[in-house]
Amino acid sequence: LPDGRTRVGGMVSGKPTVVIEAFADGIEQYTNKDFGAALGIFQKGITAVEATHTDGVFISTGGGITPEGSGELYGLAAYCAMQIHSNNLAIEYAQKSVEANPLSNNKMLLTYAIANSGLQKLQSNDRVGAFPLFEAAITNFEAIASVNVATNSDMRSDIIKLYTQGAFVAAGLGKTNRADEWQQKATALMK
């Protein structure tokens, strides 16, 4: 199988060595802050995970990749993509991270990836393109029930910026109700 395990009929055995090695090597590059190299290595693991199909398997020995492991792999790839400003790829991997394991930290990663893409559009003076991205990032954030920004000052600061930047874009497009709503939410978080 592409992930390094062996399949014979309805039985799969072995460890997903390709994915394990990609994870370990990617973490090494990630730790060294070589995000481009880390992303390439994580993508090798992702390719192996996505190409491995075990339909019809009734016996599996040695292990496989759990949803948590897949979520982590996609999340690390998304983070690396954000660091090298590859925002569309960051969004793709962050979405897959949430699909694999819908934890609040994966959902926050998706919020950040979408917001970064919106910010990139804003910096290019593309308010029309930035607005739906800020709206999606805010909607995604607000749907995360278990996030408490009151206890995390860095996250609170990021969300204040998200609302403020979204309000700025909305106001520039004449969407005053949305701009007022988001600015009020930013102000409430400042208290």
Disulfide bonds with the S-S distance in Angstrom:
none
